[in-house]
């Protein structure tokens, strides 16, 4: 439900949201890969803030390490968590869209 809402919000704002990996609909961890005009700007994970809500936390390798480092990180995460979701957002302020919708 959260992923669907995020996709609709991004599309309504003129951006693109693509599900790269579809995880478990109930318990899957959500990773959001953010881009702006095709340029990667970060990878974020939806985590509990231990106050009854959620937050987005930057995760994975720094963008400067390139796409190969990101691919290796994602492969490791998928091996350890087959329920993982990965959503790619290509829109200005992608992190804000993700935080407002998922948190």
C-alpha positions as CSV (number, residue, x, y, z in Angstrom):
1,X,0.0,0.0,0.0
2,X,2.8,2.5,0.9
3,X,4.7,1.7,-2.3
4,X,1.6,2.2,-4.4
5,X,0.9,5.6,-2.7
6,X,4.5,6.7,-3.3
7,X,4.3,5.7,-7.0
8,X,1.1,7.7,-7.4
9,X,2.4,10.8,-5.7
10,X,5.6,10.8,-7.7
11,X,3.7,10.3,-11.0
12,X,1.2,13.1,-10.1
13,X,4.2,15.4,-9.6
14,X,5.6,14.6,-13.0
15,X,8.3,12.2,-11.9
16,X,9.0,8.5,-12.4
17,X,8.8,5.7,-9.8
18,X,9.8,2.2,-10.7
19,X,9.7,-0.9,-8.6
20,X,13.1,-2.5,-9.1
21,X,12.5,-5.4,-6.7
22,X,9.1,-6.4,-5.4
23,X,9.2,-7.6,-1.8
24,X,6.8,-9.0,0.7
25,X,3.6,-7.0,0.7
26,X,3.3,-7.0,4.5
27,X,6.7,-7.3,6.1
28,X,9.2,-6.2,3.4
29,X,11.9,-3.6,4.2
30,X,11.7,-0.7,1.8
31,X,14.8,0.8,0.1
32,X,14.4,3.9,-2.0
33,X,17.0,4.8,-4.6
34,X,16.8,8.5,-5.4
35,X,17.7,10.1,-8.7
36,X,17.3,13.5,-10.2
37,X,17.3,13.7,-14.0
38,X,18.9,10.3,-14.2
39,X,21.7,11.1,-11.7
40,X,21.8,9.0,-8.6
41,X,21.6,11.0,-5.4
42,X,21.3,8.3,-2.7
43,X,19.9,5.2,-1.3
44,X,17.6,5.3,1.8
45,X,16.0,2.7,4.0
46,X,12.7,3.1,5.9
47,X,13.5,2.3,9.5
48,X,11.6,2.5,12.8
49,X,12.3,5.7,14.8
50,X,11.4,3.8,18.0
51,X,8.8,6.4,18.8
52,X,6.0,4.6,17.0
53,X,6.8,6.0,13.6
54,X,9.3,5.7,10.8
55,X,12.1,7.7,9.3
56,X,14.3,7.5,6.2
57,X,18.0,6.7,6.8
58,X,20.7,7.0,4.2
59,X,22.3,3.6,3.6
60,X,24.6,1.8,1.2
61,X,27.8,3.1,-0.4
62,X,28.3,6.8,-1.1
63,X,27.2,7.9,-4.6
64,X,30.8,8.7,-5.5
65,X,31.7,4.9,-5.3
66,X,29.6,4.4,-8.5
67,X,26.9,2.0,-9.7
68,X,29.0,-1.2,-9.2
69,X,29.3,-0.6,-5.5
70,X,25.6,0.0,-5.2
71,X,24.8,-3.1,-7.2
72,X,27.1,-5.2,-4.8
73,X,25.4,-3.6,-1.7
74,X,21.9,-4.4,-3.1
75,X,22.9,-8.0,-3.9
76,X,24.1,-8.5,-0.4
77,X,20.9,-7.0,1.1
78,X,18.7,-9.2,-1.2
79,X,20.6,-12.4,-0.2
80,X,20.0,-11.6,3.5
81,X,16.4,-10.3,3.1
82,X,14.4,-11.9,0.2
83,X,11.3,-9.8,1.3
84,X,13.2,-6.5,0.4
85,X,11.5,-3.8,-1.8
86,X,13.6,-1.5,-3.9
87,X,11.9,1.5,-5.4
88,X,13.7,4.0,-7.7
89,X,12.4,7.6,-7.7
90,X,13.5,10.0,-10.4
91,X,12.1,13.4,-9.4
92,X,13.5,16.6,-7.8
93,X,13.5,16.3,-4.0
94,X,12.9,12.5,-4.2
95,X,14.0,12.0,-0.6
96,X,11.3,14.4,0.5
97,X,8.6,12.6,-1.5
98,X,9.7,9.3,0.0
99,X,9.8,10.6,3.6
100,X,6.4,12.3,3.4
101,X,4.8,9.1,2.0
102,X,6.6,6.3,3.8
103,X,7.2,7.9,7.3
